[in-house]
């Protein structure tokens, strides 16, 4: 009789690598939450070892060691998982390396978006690339906001902004649940407060009030 653990191991080891061109512009965290969603669909527990092997199998060019690319870079994987469970950064998952992980509602939405981007690489934006072995700071979040077209438009006094522009700014889609938009906006607001960026705080507050319909 085949044990459950043997079946799981076989499923994980049977994962095939995706074409490098399909994910070269996607950051580590998006790839991690997508891989975790694949494991969840296959009824595979989200344990650290299963996630690590899956990431290496599916995205070898992103999760392999720089000098020994036939082995997974566990340091990079650990850092990515820590970012996923950090409510001040991602909040895409809960849990720990010791106990296993669970995907949050926001994480499930991000996994769906990542799946769509993997299918259409031309829609991927360069700014979603994450530096190797480095987390994302509040200052980086604020810099991305300031460099966005929506922020520049607002600063220029052009307030003729549509719901779709706001959704694009939040990296969301029209059918994204309201509570997920609230969660992501709160993350951006926390980053702005930590970075002490008054203009960014003012901008995000304006978005929240002007487009209250998106967040209710």
Secondary structure, DSSP 8 states (H G I E B T S, - for coil): ---HHHHHHHHHHT-----GGGTTTS-HHHHHHHHHHHHHHTT----HHHHHHHHHHH-HHHHB-SS-TTSB-HHHHHHHHHHHH-TTTT--EEEETTTEEEE-HHHHHHHHHHHHHHH-GGG--GGG---TT----HHHHHHHHHHSHHHHHHHTT-----HHHHHHHTT--TT--HHHHHHHHHHHHHHHHHTT-HHHHHHHHHHHHHTGGGG-
